[in-house]
């Protein structure tokens, strides 16, 4: 994973903890955001493992733009 992907994942972990403790945010919104983030990887599954190399290349090509849109949306 890239540094930016890791940043998003750790951020979601922090936001989840804050929402559970009712300090900031809500679990429904965090759930929606996490689902949006992991949708980038939706083509991966155990039935197409032989295609993962190509899928990974496709994800890497689309990922910077997708993460840029998320970064603008949430930061």
mmCIF file of the N, C-alpha and C atoms, coordinates in Angstrom:
data_MODEL
# 
_entry.id   MODEL 
# 
loop_
_atom_site.group_PDB 
_atom_site.id 
_atom_site.type_symbol 
_atom_site.label_atom_id 
_atom_site.label_alt_id 
_atom_site.label_comp_id 
_atom_site.label_asym_id 
_atom_site.label_entity_id 
_atom_site.label_seq_id 
_atom_site.pdbx_PDB_ins_code 
_atom_site.Cartn_x 
_atom_site.Cartn_y 
_atom_site.Cartn_z 
_atom_site.occupancy 
_atom_site.B_iso_or_equiv 
_atom_site.pdbx_formal_charge 
_atom_site.auth_seq_id 
_atom_site.auth_comp_id 
_atom_site.auth_asym_id 
_atom_site.auth_atom_id 
_atom_site.pdbx_PDB_model_num 
ATOM 1   N N  . UNK A 1 1  ? 0.841   -1.183  0.000   1.00 0.00 ? 1  UNK A N  1 
ATOM 2   C CA . UNK A 1 1  ? 0.000   0.000   0.000   1.00 0.00 ? 1  UNK A CA 1 
ATOM 3   C C  . UNK A 1 1  ? 0.883   1.243   0.000   1.00 0.00 ? 1  UNK A C  1 
ATOM 4   N N  . UNK A 1 2  ? 0.363   2.275   -0.617  1.00 0.00 ? 2  UNK A N  1 
ATOM 5   C CA . UNK A 1 2  ? 1.093   3.529   -0.655  1.00 0.00 ? 2  UNK A CA 1 
ATOM 6   C C  . UNK A 1 2  ? 0.954   4.251   0.689   1.00 0.00 ? 2  UNK A C  1 
ATOM 7   N N  . UNK A 1 3  ? 1.799   5.249   0.889   1.00 0.00 ? 3  UNK A N  1 
ATOM 8   C CA . UNK A 1 3  ? 1.703   6.044   2.119   1.00 0.00 ? 3  UNK A CA 1 
ATOM 9   C C  . UNK A 1 3  ? 0.331   6.706   2.244   1.00 0.00 ? 3  UNK A C  1 
ATOM 10  N N  . UNK A 1 4  ? -0.188  7.185   1.120   1.00 0.00 ? 4  UNK A N  1 
ATOM 11  C CA . UNK A 1 4  ? -1.487  7.856   1.167   1.00 0.00 ? 4  UNK A CA 1 
ATOM 12  C C  . UNK A 1 4  ? -2.607  6.868   1.499   1.00 0.00 ? 4  UNK A C  1 
ATOM 13  N N  . UNK A 1 5  ? -2.543  5.647   0.952   1.00 0.00 ? 5  UNK A N  1 
ATOM 14  C CA . UNK A 1 5  ? -3.530  4.631   1.300   1.00 0.00 ? 5  UNK A CA 1 
ATOM 15  C C  . UNK A 1 5  ? -3.475  4.337   2.799   1.00 0.00 ? 5  UNK A C  1 
ATOM 16  N N  . UNK A 1 6  ? -2.280  4.170   3.318   1.00 0.00 ? 6  UNK A N  1 
ATOM 17  C CA . UNK A 1 6  ? -2.123  3.916   4.754   1.00 0.00 ? 6  UNK A CA 1 
ATOM 18  C C  . UNK A 1 6  ? -2.653  5.069   5.584   1.00 0.00 ? 6  UNK A C  1 
ATOM 19  N N  . UNK A 1 7  ? -2.408  6.280   5.138   1.00 0.00 ? 7  UNK A N  1 
ATOM 20  C CA . UNK A 1 7  ? -2.912  7.450   5.857   1.00 0.00 ? 7  UNK A CA 1 
ATOM 21  C C  . UNK A 1 7  ? -4.428  7.413   5.948   1.00 0.00 ? 7  UNK A C  1 
ATOM 22  N N  . UNK A 1 8  ? -5.083  7.105   4.830   1.00 0.00 ? 8  UNK A N  1 
ATOM 23  C CA . UNK A 1 8  ? -6.543  7.004   4.846   1.00 0.00 ? 8  UNK A CA 1 
ATOM 24  C C  . UNK A 1 8  ? -7.004  5.906   5.800   1.00 0.00 ? 8  UNK A C  1 
ATOM 25  N N  . UNK A 1 9  ? -6.368  4.745   5.741   1.00 0.00 ? 9  UNK A N  1 
ATOM 26  C CA . UNK A 1 9  ? -6.788  3.640   6.605   1.00 0.00 ? 9  UNK A CA 1 
ATOM 27  C C  . UNK A 1 9  ? -6.620  3.973   8.081   1.00 0.00 ? 9  UNK A C  1 
ATOM 28  N N  . UNK A 1 10 ? -5.471  4.530   8.450   1.00 0.00 ? 10 UNK A N  1 
ATOM 29  C CA . UNK A 1 10 ? -5.268  4.912   9.849   1.00 0.00 ? 10 UNK A CA 1 
ATOM 30  C C  . UNK A 1 10 ? -6.240  6.016   10.253  1.00 0.00 ? 10 UNK A C  1 
ATOM 31  N N  . UNK A 1 11 ? -6.514  6.934   9.339   1.00 0.00 ? 11 UNK A N  1 
ATOM 32  C CA . UNK A 1 11 ? -7.471  8.005   9.623   1.00 0.00 ? 11 UNK A CA 1 
ATOM 33  C C  . UNK A 1 11 ? -8.855  7.457   9.888   1.00 0.00 ? 11 UNK A C  1 
ATOM 34  N N  . UNK A 1 12 ? -9.268  6.481   9.076   1.00 0.00 ? 12 UNK A N  1 
ATOM 35  C CA . UNK A 1 12 ? -10.577 5.873   9.302   1.00 0.00 ? 12 UNK A CA 1 
ATOM 36  C C  . UNK A 1 12 ? -10.617 5.170   10.652  1.00 0.00 ? 12 UNK A C  1 
ATOM 37  N N  . UNK A 1 13 ? -9.509  4.552   11.031  1.00 0.00 ? 13 UNK A N  1 
ATOM 38  C CA . UNK A 1 13 ? -9.450  3.915   12.351  1.00 0.00 ? 13 UNK A CA 1 
ATOM 39  C C  . UNK A 1 13 ? -9.642  4.926   13.460  1.00 0.00 ? 13 UNK A C  1 
ATOM 40  N N  . UNK A 1 14 ? -8.984  6.064   13.316  1.00 0.00 ? 14 UNK A N  1 
ATOM 41  C CA . UNK A 1 14 ? -9.127  7.129   14.317  1.00 0.00 ? 14 UNK A CA 1 
ATOM 42  C C  . UNK A 1 14 ? -10.559 7.672   14.346  1.00 0.00 ? 14 UNK A C  1 
ATOM 43  N N  . UNK A 1 15 ? -11.118 7.921   13.152  1.00 0.00 ? 15 UNK A N  1 
ATOM 44  C CA . UNK A 1 15 ? -12.485 8.436   13.086  1.00 0.00 ? 15 UNK A CA 1 
ATOM 45  C C  . UNK A 1 15 ? -13.479 7.436   13.663  1.00 0.00 ? 15 UNK A C  1 
ATOM 46  N N  . UNK A 1 16 ? -13.247 6.146   13.429  1.00 0.00 ? 16 UNK A N  1 
ATOM 47  C CA . UNK A 1 16 ? -14.114 5.107   13.983  1.00 0.00 ? 16 UNK A CA 1 
ATOM 48  C C  . UNK A 1 16 ? -14.084 5.160   15.512  1.00 0.00 ? 16 UNK A C  1 
ATOM 49  N N  . UNK A 1 17 ? -12.874 5.221   16.075  1.00 0.00 ? 17 UNK A N  1 
ATOM 50  C CA . UNK A 1 17 ? -12.742 5.284   17.532  1.00 0.00 ? 17 UNK A CA 1 
ATOM 51  C C  . UNK A 1 17 ? -13.464 6.498   18.109  1.00 0.00 ? 17 UNK A C  1 
ATOM 52  N N  . UNK A 1 18 ? -13.320 7.640   17.461  1.00 0.00 ? 18 UNK A N  1 
ATOM 53  C CA . UNK A 1 18 ? -13.985 8.853   17.934  1.00 0.00 ? 18 UNK A CA 1 
ATOM 54  C C  . UNK A 1 18 ? -15.504 8.732   17.841  1.00 0.00 ? 18 UNK A C  1 
ATOM 55  N N  . UNK A 1 19 ? -15.990 8.111   16.764  1.00 0.00 ? 19 UNK A N  1 
ATOM 56  C CA . UNK A 1 19 ? -17.438 7.947   16.605  1.00 0.00 ? 19 UNK A CA 1 
ATOM 57  C C  . UNK A 1 19 ? -17.997 6.976   17.640  1.00 0.00 ? 19 UNK A C  1 
ATOM 58  N N  . UNK A 1 20 ? -17.280 5.883   17.904  1.00 0.00 ? 20 UNK A N  1 
ATOM 59  C CA . UNK A 1 20 ? -17.736 4.904   18.894  1.00 0.00 ? 20 UNK A CA 1 
ATOM 60  C C  . UNK A 1 20 ? -17.823 5.549   20.273  1.00 0.00 ? 20 UNK A C  1 
ATOM 61  N N  . UNK A 1 21 ? -16.865 6.410   20.578  1.00 0.00 ? 21 UNK A N  1 
ATOM 62  C CA . UNK A 1 21 ? -16.844 7.083   21.874  1.00 0.00 ? 21 UNK A CA 1 
ATOM 63  C C  . UNK A 1 21 ? -17.767 8.302   21.906  1.00 0.00 ? 21 UNK A C  1 
ATOM 64  N N  . UNK A 1 22 ? -18.451 8.555   20.789  1.00 0.00 ? 22 UNK A N  1 
ATOM 65  C CA . UNK A 1 22 ? -19.373 9.686   20.652  1.00 0.00 ? 22 UNK A CA 1 
ATOM 66  C C  . UNK A 1 22 ? -18.686 11.032  20.897  1.00 0.00 ? 22 UNK A C  1 
ATOM 67  N N  . UNK A 1 23 ? -17.425 11.095  20.492  1.00 0.00 ? 23 UNK A N  1 
ATOM 68  C CA . UNK A 1 23 ? -16.667 12.344  20.604  1.00 0.00 ? 23 UNK A CA 1 
ATOM 69  C C  . UNK A 1 23 ? -16.838 13.169  19.336  1.00 0.00 ? 23 UNK A C  1 
ATOM 70  N N  . UNK A 1 24 ? -16.776 12.482  18.183  1.00 0.00 ? 24 UNK A N  1 
ATOM 71  C CA . UNK A 1 24 ? -16.861 13.183  16.904  1.00 0.00 ? 24 UNK A CA 1 
ATOM 72  C C  . UNK A 1 24 ? -17.333 12.206  15.828  1.00 0.00 ? 24 UNK A C  1 
ATOM 73  N N  . UNK A 1 25 ? -18.209 12.658  14.959  1.00 0.00 ? 25 UNK A N  1 
ATOM 74  C CA . UNK A 1 25 ? -18.654 11.859  13.832  1.00 0.00 ? 25 UNK A CA 1 
ATOM 75  C C  . UNK A 1 25 ? -19.715 10.839  14.215  1.00 0.00 ? 25 UNK A C  1 
ATOM 76  N N  . UNK A 1 26 ? -20.101 10.059  13.210  1.00 0.00 ? 26 UNK A N  1 
ATOM 77  C CA . UNK A 1 26 ? -21.063 9.004   13.489  1.00 0.00 ? 26 UNK A CA 1 
ATOM 78  C C  . UNK A 1 26 ? -20.706 7.756   12.689  1.00 0.00 ? 26 UNK A C  1 
ATOM 79  N N  . UNK A 1 27 ? -21.099 6.618   13.238  1.00 0.00 ? 27 UNK A N  1 
ATOM 80  C CA . UNK A 1 27 ? -20.698 5.334   12.672  1.00 0.00 ? 27 UNK A CA 1 
ATOM 81  C C  . UNK A 1 27 ? -21.259 5.114   11.272  1.00 0.00 ? 27 UNK A C  1 
ATOM 82  N N  . UNK A 1 28 ? -22.441 5.595   10.998  1.00 0.00 ? 28 UNK A N  1 
ATOM 83  C CA . UNK A 1 28 ? -23.034 5.417   9.671   1.00 0.00 ? 28 UNK A CA 1 
ATOM 84  C C  . UNK A 1 28 ? -22.198 6.122   8.604   1.00 0.00 ? 28 UNK A C  1 
ATOM 85  N N  . UNK A 1 29 ? -21.768 7.341   8.894   1.00 0.00 ? 29 UNK A N  1 
ATOM 86  C CA . UNK A 1 29 ? -20.942 8.087   7.945   1.00 0.00 ? 29 UNK A CA 1 
ATOM 87  C C  . UNK A 1 29 ? -19.574 7.423   7.773   1.00 0.00 ? 29 UNK A C  1 
ATOM 88  N N  . UNK A 1 30 ? -18.967 6.999   8.860   1.00 0.00 ? 30 UNK A N  1 
ATOM 89  C CA . UNK A 1 30 ? -17.666 6.325   8.783   1.00 0.00 ? 30 UNK A CA 1 
ATOM 90  C C  . UNK A 1 30 ? -17.798 5.050   7.951   1.00 0.00 ? 30 UNK A C  1 
ATOM 91  N N  . UNK A 1 31 ? -18.862 4.295   8.171   1.00 0.00 ? 31 UNK A N  1 
ATOM 92  C CA . UNK A 1 31 ? -19.097 3.072   7.405   1.00 0.00 ? 31 UNK A CA 1 
ATOM 93  C C  . UNK A 1 31 ? -19.195 3.380   5.915   1.00 0.00 ? 31 UNK A C  1 
ATOM 94  N N  . UNK A 1 32 ? -19.927 4.426   5.573   1.00 0.00 ? 32 UNK A N  1 
ATOM 95  C CA . UNK A 1 32 ? -20.078 4.828   4.168   1.00 0.00 ? 32 UNK A CA 1 
ATOM 96  C C  . UNK A 1 32 ? -18.724 5.198   3.567   1.00 0.00 ? 32 UNK A C  1 
ATOM 97  N N  . UNK A 1 33 ? -17.920 5.946   4.308   1.00 0.00 ? 33 UNK A N  1 
ATOM 98  C CA . UNK A 1 33 ? -16.620 6.386   3.811   1.00 0.00 ? 33 UNK A CA 1 
ATOM 99  C C  . UNK A 1 33 ? -15.672 5.209   3.618   1.00 0.00 ? 33 UNK A C  1 
ATOM 100 N N  . UNK A 1 34 ? -15.688 4.270   4.538   1.00 0.00 ? 34 UNK A N  1 
ATOM 101 C CA . UNK A 1 34 ? -14.809 3.101   4.424   1.00 0.00 ? 34 UNK A CA 1 
ATOM 102 C C  . UNK A 1 34 ? -15.233 2.253   3.226   1.00 0.00 ? 34 UNK A C  1 
ATOM 103 N N  . UNK A 1 35 ? -16.530 2.070   3.039   1.00 0.00 ? 35 UNK A N  1 
ATOM 104 C CA . UNK A 1 35 ? -17.014 1.305   1.885   1.00 0.00 ? 35 UNK A CA 1 
ATOM 105 C C  . UNK A 1 35 ? -16.604 1.980   0.581   1.00 0.00 ? 35 UNK A C  1 
ATOM 106 N N  . UNK A 1 36 ? -16.657 3.304   0.551   1.00 0.00 ? 36 UNK A N  1 
ATOM 107 C CA . UNK A 1 36 ? -16.228 4.038   -0.640  1.00 0.00 ? 36 UNK A CA 1 
ATOM 108 C C  . UNK A 1 36 ? -14.745 3.792   -0.902  1.00 0.00 ? 36 UNK A C  1 
ATOM 109 N N  . UNK A 1 37 ? -13.941 3.837   0.147   1.00 0.00 ? 37 UNK A N  1 
ATOM 110 C CA . UNK A 1 37 ? -12.508 3.629   0.004   1.00 0.00 ? 37 UNK A CA 1 
ATOM 111 C C  . UNK A 1 37 ? -12.202 2.212   -0.487  1.00 0.00 ? 37 UNK A C  1 
ATOM 112 N N  . UNK A 1 38 ? -12.799 1.204   0.126   1.00 0.00 ? 38 UNK A N  1 
ATOM 113 C CA . UNK A 1 38 ? -12.461 -0.170  -0.258  1.00 0.00 ? 38 UNK A CA 1 
ATOM 114 C C  . UNK A 1 38 ? -13.080 -0.557  -1.605  1.00 0.00 ? 38 UNK A C  1 
ATOM 115 N N  . UNK A 1 39 ? -14.028 0.225   -2.089  1.00 0.00 ? 39 UNK A N  1 
ATOM 116 C CA . UNK A 1 39 ? -14.594 -0.077  -3.409  1.00 0.00 ? 39 UNK A CA 1 
ATOM 117 C C  . UNK A 1 39 ? -13.537 0.009   -4.503  1.00 0.00 ? 39 UNK A C  1 
ATOM 118 N N  . UNK A 1 40 ? -12.455 0.748   -4.255  1.00 0.00 ? 40 UNK A N  1 
ATOM 119 C CA . UNK A 1 40 ? -11.364 0.831   -5.230  1.00 0.00 ? 40 UNK A CA 1 
ATOM 120 C C  . UNK A 1 40 ? -10.758 -0.545  -5.498  1.00 0.00 ? 40 UNK A C  1 
ATOM 121 N N  . UNK A 1 41 ? -10.899 -1.444  -4.550  1.00 0.00 ? 41 UNK A N  1 
ATOM 122 C CA . UNK A 1 41 ? -10.274 -2.766  -4.625  1.00 0.00 ? 41 UNK A CA 1 
ATOM 123 C C  . UNK A 1 41 ? -11.304 -3.863  -4.921  1.00 0.00 ? 41 UNK A C  1 
ATOM 124 N N  . UNK A 1 42 ? -12.497 -3.470  -5.341  1.00 0.00 ? 42 UNK A N  1 
ATOM 125 C CA . UNK A 1 42 ? -13.608 -4.390  -5.523  1.00 0.00 ? 42 UNK A CA 1 
ATOM 126 C C  . UNK A 1 42 ? -13.401 -5.465  -6.570  1.00 0.00 ? 42 UNK A C  1 
ATOM 127 N N  . UNK A 1 43 ? -12.479 -5.263  -7.490  1.00 0.00 ? 43 UNK A N  1 
ATOM 128 C CA . UNK A 1 43 ? -12.253 -6.279  -8.527  1.00 0.00 ? 43 UNK A CA 1 
ATOM 129 C C  . UNK A 1 43 ? -11.460 -7.471  -8.019  1.00 0.00 ? 43 UNK A C  1 
ATOM 130 N N  . UNK A 1 44 ? -10.818 -7.339  -6.869  1.00 0.00 ? 44 UNK A N  1 
ATOM 131 C CA . UNK A 1 44 ? -10.068 -8.458  -6.302  1.00 0.00 ? 44 UNK A CA 1 
ATOM 132 C C  . UNK A 1 44 ? -11.032 -9.441  -5.633  1.00 0.00 ? 44 UNK A C  1 
ATOM 133 N N  . UNK A 1 45 ? -10.874 -10.713 -5.931  1.00 0.00 ? 45 UNK A N  1 
ATOM 134 C CA . UNK A 1 45 ? -11.593 -11.750 -5.215  1.00 0.00 ? 45 UNK A CA 1 
ATOM 135 C C  . UNK A 1 45 ? -10.826 -13.064 -5.362  1.00 0.00 ? 45 UNK A C  1 
ATOM 136 N N  . UNK A 1 46 ? -11.198 -14.052 -4.579  1.00 0.00 ? 46 UNK A N  1 
ATOM 137 C CA . UNK A 1 46 ? -10.455 -15.311 -4.574  1.00 0.00 ? 46 UNK A CA 1 
ATOM 138 C C  . UNK A 1 46 ? -10.681 -16.132 -5.843  1.00 0.00 ? 46 UNK A C  1 
ATOM 139 N N  . UNK A 1 47 ? -11.712 -15.837 -6.560  1.00 0.00 ? 47 UNK A N  1 
ATOM 140 C CA . UNK A 1 47 ? -11.984 -16.587 -7.781  1.00 0.00 ? 47 UNK A CA 1 
ATOM 141 C C  . UNK A 1 47 ? -11.176 -16.099 -8.975  1.00 0.00 ? 47 UNK A C  1 
ATOM 142 N N  . UNK A 1 48 ? -10.613 -14.895 -8.898  1.00 0.00 ? 48 UNK A N  1 
ATOM 143 C CA . UNK A 1 48 ? -9.835  -14.372 -10.019 1.00 0.00 ? 48 UNK A CA 1 
ATOM 144 C C  . UNK A 1 48 ? -8.378  -14.088 -9.633  1.00 0.00 ? 48 UNK A C  1 
ATOM 145 N N  . UNK A 1 49 ? -7.857  -14.834 -8.697  1.00 0.00 ? 49 UNK A N  1 
ATOM 146 C CA . UNK A 1 49 ? -6.502  -14.580 -8.201  1.00 0.00 ? 49 UNK A CA 1 
ATOM 147 C C  . UNK A 1 49 ? -5.459  -14.583 -9.311  1.00 0.00 ? 49 UNK A C  1 
ATOM 148 N N  . UNK A 1 50 ? -5.710  -15.315 -10.382 1.00 0.00 ? 50 UNK A N  1 
ATOM 149 C CA . UNK A 1 50 ? -4.746  -15.336 -11.484 1.00 0.00 ? 50 UNK A CA 1 
ATOM 150 C C  . UNK A 1 50 ? -4.695  -13.986 -12.215 1.00 0.00 ? 50 UNK A C  1 
ATOM 151 N N  . UNK A 1 51 ? -5.678  -13.144 -12.004 1.00 0.00 ? 51 UNK A N  1 
ATOM 152 C CA . UNK A 1 51 ? -5.734  -11.820 -12.640 1.00 0.00 ? 51 UNK A CA 1 
ATOM 153 C C  . UNK A 1 51 ? -5.291  -10.691 -11.722 1.00 0.00 ? 51 UNK A C  1 
ATOM 154 N N  . UNK A 1 52 ? -4.883  -11.013 -10.509 1.00 0.00 ? 52 UNK A N  1 
ATOM 155 C CA . UNK A 1 52 ? -4.568  -9.973  -9.539  1.00 0.00 ? 52 UNK A CA 1 
ATOM 156 C C  . UNK A 1 52 ? -3.459  -9.032  -9.997  1.00 0.00 ? 52 UNK A C  1 
ATOM 157 N N  . UNK A 1 53 ? -2.489  -9.546  -10.711 1.00 0.00 ? 53 UNK A N  1 
ATOM 158 C CA . UNK A 1 53 ? -1.396  -8.673  -11.174 1.00 0.00 ? 53 UNK A CA 1 
ATOM 159 C C  . UNK A 1 53 ? -1.943  -7.573  -12.076 1.00 0.00 ? 53 UNK A C  1 
ATOM 160 N N  . UNK A 1 54 ? -2.790  -7.939  -13.016 1.00 0.00 ? 54 UNK A N  1 
ATOM 161 C CA . UNK A 1 54 ? -3.379  -6.944  -13.917 1.00 0.00 ? 54 UNK A CA 1 
ATOM 162 C C  . UNK A 1 54 ? -4.339  -6.027  -13.169 1.00 0.00 ? 54 UNK A C  1 
ATOM 163 N N  . UNK A 1 55 ? -5.137  -6.595  -12.286 1.00 0.00 ? 55 UNK A N  1 
ATOM 164 C CA . UNK A 1 55 ? -6.073  -5.784  -11.495 1.00 0.00 ? 55 UNK A CA 1 
ATOM 165 C C  . UNK A 1 55 ? -5.297  -4.777  -10.655 1.00 0.00 ? 55 UNK A C  1 
ATOM 166 N N  . UNK A 1 56 ? -4.197  -5.220  -10.065 1.00 0.00 ? 56 UNK A N  1 
ATOM 167 C CA . UNK A 1 56 ? -3.371  -4.326  -9.252  1.00 0.00 ? 56 UNK A CA 1 
ATOM 168 C C  . UNK A 1 56 ? -2.825  -3.177  -10.089 1.00 0.00 ? 56 UNK A C  1 
ATOM 169 N N  . UNK A 1 57 ? -2.413  -3.460  -11.319 1.00 0.00 ? 57 UNK A N  1 
ATOM 170 C CA . UNK A 1 57 ? -1.938  -2.388  -12.203 1.00 0.00 ? 57 UNK A CA 1 
ATOM 171 C C  . UNK A 1 57 ? -3.058  -1.396  -12.490 1.00 0.00 ? 57 UNK A C  1 
ATOM 172 N N  . UNK A 1 58 ? -4.254  -1.920  -12.740 1.00 0.00 ? 58 UNK A N  1 
ATOM 173 C CA . UNK A 1 58 ? -5.395  -1.033  -13.000 1.00 0.00 ? 58 UNK A CA 1 
ATOM 174 C C  . UNK A 1 58 ? -5.715  -0.167  -11.784 1.00 0.00 ? 58 UNK A C  1 
ATOM 175 N N  . UNK A 1 59 ? -5.692  -0.784  -10.606 1.00 0.00 ? 59 UNK A N  1 
ATOM 176 C CA . UNK A 1 59 ? -5.961  -0.034  -9.374  1.00 0.00 ? 59 UNK A CA 1 
ATOM 177 C C  . UNK A 1 59 ? -4.903  1.046   -9.189  1.00 0.00 ? 59 UNK A C  1 
ATOM 178 N N  . UNK A 1 60 ? -3.641  0.682   -9.378  1.00 0.00 ? 60 UNK A N  1 
ATOM 179 C CA . UNK A 1 60 ? -2.565  1.670   -9.199  1.00 0.00 ? 60 UNK A CA 1 
ATOM 180 C C  . UNK A 1 60 ? -2.703  2.831   -10.171 1.00 0.00 ? 60 UNK A C  1 
ATOM 181 N N  . UNK A 1 61 ? -3.188  2.556   -11.379 1.00 0.00 ? 61 UNK A N  1 
ATOM 182 C CA . UNK A 1 61 ? -3.375  3.633   -12.354 1.00 0.00 ? 61 UNK A CA 1 
ATOM 183 C C  . UNK A 1 61 ? -4.511  4.565   -11.956 1.00 0.00 ? 61 UNK A C  1 
ATOM 184 N N  . UNK A 1 62 ? -5.588  4.013   -11.397 1.00 0.00 ? 62 UNK A N  1 
ATOM 185 C CA . UNK A 1 62 ? -6.758  4.818   -11.017 1.00 0.00 ? 62 UNK A CA 1 
ATOM 186 C C  . UNK A 1 62 ? -6.641  5.395   -9.611  1.00 0.00 ? 62 UNK A C  1 
ATOM 187 N N  . UNK A 1 63 ? -5.823  4.776   -8.776  1.00 0.00 ? 63 UNK A N  1 
ATOM 188 C CA . UNK A 1 63 ? -5.782  5.136   -7.362  1.00 0.00 ? 63 UNK A CA 1 
ATOM 189 C C  . UNK A 1 63 ? -5.414  6.589   -7.083  1.00 0.00 ? 63 UNK A C  1 
ATOM 190 N N  . UNK A 1 64 ? -4.390  7.140   -7.733  1.00 0.00 ? 64 UNK A N  1 
ATOM 191 C CA . UNK A 1 64 ? -4.055  8.536   -7.395  1.00 0.00 ? 64 UNK A CA 1 
ATOM 192 C C  . UNK A 1 64 ? -5.229  9.496   -7.575  1.00 0.00 ? 64 UNK A C  1 
ATOM 193 N N  . UNK A 1 65 ? -5.972  9.347   -8.661  1.00 0.00 ? 65 UNK A N  1 
ATOM 194 C CA . UNK A 1 65 ? -7.110  10.237  -8.882  1.00 0.00 ? 65 UNK A CA 1 
ATOM 195 C C  . UNK A 1 65 ? -8.213  9.981   -7.860  1.00 0.00 ? 65 UNK A C  1 
ATOM 196 N N  . UNK A 1 66 ? -8.487  8.713   -7.572  1.00 0.00 ? 66 UNK A N  1 
ATOM 197 C CA . UNK A 1 66 ? -9.512  8.389   -6.576  1.00 0.00 ? 66 UNK A CA 1 
ATOM 198 C C  . UNK A 1 66 ? -9.141  8.929   -5.208  1.00 0.00 ? 66 UNK A C  1 
ATOM 199 N N  . UNK A 1 67 ? -7.890  8.762   -4.815  1.00 0.00 ? 67 UNK A N  1 
ATOM 200 C CA . UNK A 1 67 ? -7.458  9.260   -3.504  1.00 0.00 ? 67 UNK A CA 1 
ATOM 201 C C  . UNK A 1 67 ? -7.448  10.776  -3.462  1.00 0.00 ? 67 UNK A C  1 
ATOM 202 N N  . UNK A 1 68 ? -7.122  11.394  -4.589  1.00 0.00 ? 68 UNK A N  1 
ATOM 203 C CA . UNK A 1 68 ? -7.149  12.860  -4.636  1.00 0.00 ? 68 UNK A CA 1 
ATOM 204 C C  . UNK A 1 68 ? -8.575  13.360  -4.393  1.00 0.00 ? 68 UNK A C  1 
ATOM 205 N N  . UNK A 1 69 ? -9.556  12.691  -5.000  1.00 0.00 ? 69 UNK A N  1 
ATOM 206 C CA . UNK A 1 69 ? -10.948 13.085  -4.790  1.00 0.00 ? 69 UNK A CA 1 
ATOM 207 C C  . UNK A 1 69 ? -11.366 12.887  -3.332  1.00 0.00 ? 69 UNK A C  1 
ATOM 208 N N  . UNK A 1 70 ? -10.947 11.785  -2.730  1.00 0.00 ? 70 UNK A N  1 
ATOM 209 C CA . UNK A 1 70 ? -11.255 11.562  -1.318  1.00 0.00 ? 70 UNK A CA 1 
ATOM 210 C C  . UNK A 1 70 ? -10.563 12.581  -0.421  1.00 0.00 ? 70 UNK A C  1 
ATOM 211 N N  . UNK A 1 71 ? -9.323  12.903  -0.761  1.00 0.00 ? 71 UNK A N  1 
ATOM 212 C CA . UNK A 1 71 ? -8.570  13.860  0.049   1.00 0.00 ? 71 UNK A CA 1 
ATOM 213 C C  . UNK A 1 71 ? -9.260  15.224  0.034   1.00 0.00 ? 71 UNK A C  1 
ATOM 214 N N  . UNK A 1 72 ? -9.712  15.650  -1.127  1.00 0.00 ? 72 UNK A N  1 
ATOM 215 C CA . UNK A 1 72 ? -10.420 16.931  -1.236  1.00 0.00 ? 72 UNK A CA 1 
ATOM 216 C C  . UNK A 1 72 ? -11.722 16.870  -0.442  1.00 0.00 ? 72 UNK A C  1 
ATOM 217 N N  . UNK A 1 73 ? -12.386 15.732  -0.496  1.00 0.00 ? 73 UNK A N  1 
ATOM 218 C CA . UNK A 1 73 ? -13.688 15.574  0.160   1.00 0.00 ? 73 UNK A CA 1 
ATOM 219 C C  . UNK A 1 73 ? -13.567 15.585  1.682   1.00 0.00 ? 73 UNK A C  1 
ATOM 220 N N  . UNK A 1 74 ? -12.506 14.997  2.220   1.00 0.00 ? 74 UNK A N  1 
ATOM 221 C CA . UNK A 1 74 ? -12.428 14.786  3.666   1.00 0.00 ? 74 UNK A CA 1 
ATOM 222 C C  . UNK A 1 74 ? -11.353 15.591  4.390   1.00 0.00 ? 74 UNK A C  1 
ATOM 223 N N  . UNK A 1 75 ? -10.490 16.256  3.663   1.00 0.00 ? 75 UNK A N  1 
ATOM 224 C CA . UNK A 1 75 ? -9.429  16.990  4.370   1.00 0.00 ? 75 UNK A CA 1 
ATOM 225 C C  . UNK A 1 75 ? -9.512  18.458  4.092   1.00 0.00 ? 75 UNK A C  1 
# 
